[in-house]
C-alpha cells in the first residue's frame, strides 16, 4: 500500500458550476486510454514534459474512481501518489469560482496513506489552500473481522485536526 494516498474531496459551488465539473470528471472517468491527458485537459493545466503530473496536478498521478453530485456539491473519490494533488484541487476550485460568480466556493477534504500511516484534512477557498496532518499507528490486524479501518484508525486520527 505504500505511496498510495486515498482522497475524498467535496467541492461546493453553484449547482450549474457543480454540474459542469461533474460532467467533466465523468469524461475523465469514462476515458480509460488517455486518462492523464484528459485529467490535465479538463483542469486546464500546463503540461510540463517529463514530469507532467507532478507539476500539473501536484502529485505524481491522480486516479479518479468515483464522483457524486448532490445539489451544490460534488464529492470526488480518488487516489494519488504520496500526498493529495494540491494543484488539482486549487485549479478545480478556481475554475468553480469563475463559473459561480459571488457564490462562496469551497473545496474541503481528507486524505490518508495507510502504508506510511499519515492522514490529513484540507480546505481551499478564497483564502487559498490550507491543510493539517497527523500520523497514525499502522500496526493493526486487517484480518480481524471486527476491524474497520475508518472507524478504528482513520476517524480517530482525523478527529482532533483543525485548520485555522
Kinemage of the C-alpha trace (Angstrom):
@kinemage 1
@onewidth
@group {chain A} dominant
@subgroup {mainchain}
@vectorlist {calphas} color= white
{ca unk a 1} P 0.000 0.000 0.000
{ca unk a 2} L 2.965 2.331 0.280
{ca unk a 3} L 2.783 5.530 -1.768
{ca unk a 4} L -0.971 5.192 -2.385
{ca unk a 5} L -2.784 8.193 -0.936
{ca unk a 6} L -6.567 7.919 -0.777
{ca unk a 7} L -8.513 11.177 -1.098
{ca unk a 8} L -12.069 12.422 -0.706
{ca unk a 9} L -12.826 15.990 -1.755
{ca unk a 10} L -16.116 17.856 -1.613
{ca unk a 11} L -16.379 20.825 -3.969
{ca unk a 12} L -19.164 23.296 -3.110
{ca unk a 13} L -20.261 25.851 -5.727
{ca unk a 14} L -23.369 26.903 -7.626
{ca unk a 15} L -25.434 23.974 -8.947
{ca unk a 16} L -24.536 24.956 -12.523
{ca unk a 17} L -20.799 25.001 -11.791
{ca unk a 18} L -21.005 21.705 -9.906
{ca unk a 19} L -22.859 20.127 -12.831
{ca unk a 20} L -20.177 21.399 -15.221
{ca unk a 21} L -17.376 19.892 -13.078
{ca unk a 22} L -19.314 16.650 -12.667
{ca unk a 23} L -19.721 16.342 -16.443
{ca unk a 24} L -16.004 16.992 -16.989
{ca unk a 25} L -14.967 14.492 -14.313
{ca unk a 26} L -17.281 11.866 -15.829
{ca unk a 27} L -15.375 12.335 -19.102
{ca unk a 28} L -12.139 11.612 -17.238
{ca unk a 29} L -13.569 8.509 -15.572
{ca unk a 30} L -15.129 7.252 -18.809
{ca unk a 31} L -11.972 7.801 -20.884
{ca unk a 32} L -9.651 4.986 -19.858
{ca unk a 33} L -6.936 5.180 -22.514
{ca unk a 34} L -5.739 8.776 -22.281
{ca unk a 35} L -6.529 9.235 -18.617
{ca unk a 36} L -3.642 11.557 -17.685
{ca unk a 37} L -4.071 13.694 -20.786
{ca unk a 38} L -7.795 14.109 -20.163
{ca unk a 39} L -7.295 14.928 -16.483
{ca unk a 40} L -4.841 17.674 -17.370
{ca unk a 41} L -7.036 18.973 -20.200
{ca unk a 42} L -10.136 19.144 -18.002
{ca unk a 43} L -8.360 21.070 -15.283
{ca unk a 44} L -6.743 23.370 -17.881
{ca unk a 45} L -3.244 22.822 -16.575
{ca unk a 46} L 0.070 23.476 -18.243
{ca unk a 47} L 1.743 20.196 -19.221
{ca unk a 48} L 5.435 20.016 -18.375
{ca unk a 49} L 7.175 17.358 -20.493
{ca unk a 50} L 8.951 14.676 -18.481
{ca unk a 51} L 7.182 15.394 -15.202
{ca unk a 52} L 3.672 16.004 -16.418
{ca unk a 53} L 1.622 15.021 -13.373
{ca unk a 54} L 3.873 16.135 -10.532
{ca unk a 55} L 3.986 19.721 -11.770
{ca unk a 56} L 0.474 19.980 -13.120
{ca unk a 57} L -1.612 18.001 -10.658
{ca unk a 58} L 0.518 18.389 -7.541
{ca unk a 59} L 1.008 14.632 -7.288
{ca unk a 60} L 2.836 12.050 -9.378
{ca unk a 61} L -0.508 10.706 -10.577
{ca unk a 62} L -4.219 11.032 -9.881
{ca unk a 63} L -6.753 8.283 -10.462
{ca unk a 64} L -10.357 9.471 -10.027
{ca unk a 65} L -12.599 6.468 -9.468
{ca unk a 66} L -15.817 7.997 -8.214
{ca unk a 67} L -17.902 11.142 -8.072
{ca unk a 68} L -21.342 12.029 -6.778
{ca unk a 69} L -23.245 15.243 -7.471
{ca unk a 70} L -25.657 16.438 -4.790
{ca unk a 71} L -27.207 19.912 -5.308
{ca unk a 72} L -24.347 22.380 -4.881
{ca unk a 73} L -21.712 19.731 -4.042
{ca unk a 74} L -19.519 17.341 -5.974
{ca unk a 75} L -17.839 14.597 -3.978
{ca unk a 76} L -14.741 13.094 -5.607
{ca unk a 77} L -13.025 9.903 -4.524
{ca unk a 78} L -9.568 9.343 -5.960
{ca unk a 79} L -6.069 8.045 -5.392
{ca unk a 80} L -2.825 9.921 -5.775
{ca unk a 81} L 0.846 9.232 -5.185
{ca unk a 82} L 2.355 10.101 -1.805
{ca unk a 83} L 0.111 13.068 -0.970
{ca unk a 84} L -3.033 14.895 -2.135
{ca unk a 85} L -2.903 16.638 -5.539
{ca unk a 86} L -2.938 20.186 -4.210
{ca unk a 87} L -2.582 21.829 -7.631
{ca unk a 88} L -5.565 19.901 -8.984
{ca unk a 89} L -7.736 20.892 -6.006
{ca unk a 90} L -6.706 24.554 -6.278
{ca unk a 91} L -7.264 24.625 -10.041
{ca unk a 92} L -10.684 22.966 -9.786
{ca unk a 93} L -11.658 25.403 -7.016
{ca unk a 94} L -10.569 28.391 -9.120
{ca unk a 95} L -12.490 27.107 -12.157
{ca unk a 96} L -15.587 26.729 -9.975
{ca unk a 97} L -15.095 30.284 -8.657
{ca unk a 98} L -15.031 31.602 -12.241
{ca unk a 99} L -18.308 29.818 -13.001
{ca unk a 100} L -20.021 30.670 -9.684
{ca unk a 101} L -19.859 34.460 -9.546
{ca unk a 102} L -20.237 35.707 -5.975
{ca unk a 103} L -21.160 32.276 -4.584
{ca unk a 104} L -18.716 31.279 -1.790
{ca unk a 105} L -16.891 28.354 -3.438
{ca unk a 106} L -15.072 25.977 -1.111
{ca unk a 107} L -13.306 22.655 -1.511
{ca unk a 108} L -12.580 20.540 1.508
{ca unk a 109} L -11.479 17.013 2.040
{ca unk a 110} L -9.497 14.368 3.768
{ca unk a 111} L -6.671 12.079 2.723
{ca unk a 112} L -4.787 9.143 4.164
{ca unk a 113} L -1.864 6.898 3.324
{ca unk a 114} L -2.247 3.547 5.060
{ca unk a 115} L 1.250 2.240 4.295
{ca unk a 116} L 3.097 5.220 5.777
{ca unk a 117} L 0.484 5.992 8.421
{ca unk a 118} L -0.402 9.616 7.843
{ca unk a 119} L -3.713 11.372 7.326
{ca unk a 120} L -4.894 14.909 6.932
{ca unk a 121} L -7.628 17.361 6.114
{ca unk a 122} L -7.606 20.363 3.808
{ca unk a 123} L -9.696 23.309 2.728
{ca unk a 124} L -9.366 25.518 -0.334
{ca unk a 125} L -11.420 28.707 -0.534
{ca unk a 126} L -10.994 32.457 -1.087
{ca unk a 127} L -8.033 32.358 1.319
{ca unk a 128} L -6.192 29.621 -0.607
{ca unk a 129} L -5.222 26.037 0.231
{ca unk a 130} L -4.604 25.080 3.865
{ca unk a 131} L -4.139 21.701 5.496
{ca unk a 132} L -3.397 19.871 8.714
{ca unk a 133} L -1.813 16.437 9.004
{ca unk a 134} L -1.203 13.752 11.614
{ca unk a 135} L 0.371 10.312 11.877
{ca unk a 136} L -1.404 7.140 12.943
{ca unk a 137} L -0.294 3.697 14.082
{ca unk a 138} L -0.007 1.254 11.185
{ca unk a 139} L 0.299 -1.788 13.440
{ca unk a 140} L -3.202 -3.238 13.184
{ca unk a 141} L -4.679 -6.576 12.188
{ca unk a 142} L -6.608 -6.195 8.930
{ca unk a 143} L -7.676 -9.851 9.169
{ca unk a 144} L -9.624 -9.220 12.396
{ca unk a 145} L -13.262 -9.461 11.290
{ca unk a 146} L -14.215 -6.745 13.806
{ca unk a 147} L -11.603 -4.346 12.391
{ca unk a 148} L -12.876 -1.321 10.467
{ca unk a 149} L -10.071 0.949 9.205
{ca unk a 150} L -12.288 4.032 9.010
{ca unk a 151} L -13.890 3.606 12.413
{ca unk a 152} L -10.880 2.194 14.261
{ca unk a 153} L -7.996 4.160 12.724
{ca unk a 154} L -8.835 6.972 10.305
{ca unk a 155} L -11.732 8.740 12.029
{ca unk a 156} L -9.923 8.902 15.425
{ca unk a 157} L -6.734 10.152 13.729
{ca unk a 158} L -8.595 12.971 11.984
{ca unk a 159} L -10.890 13.849 14.895
{ca unk a 160} L -8.610 16.404 16.537
{ca unk a 161} L -7.304 18.086 13.385
{ca unk a 162} L -8.369 21.655 12.721
{ca unk a 163} L -7.488 24.246 10.126
{ca unk a 164} L -7.209 27.877 11.176
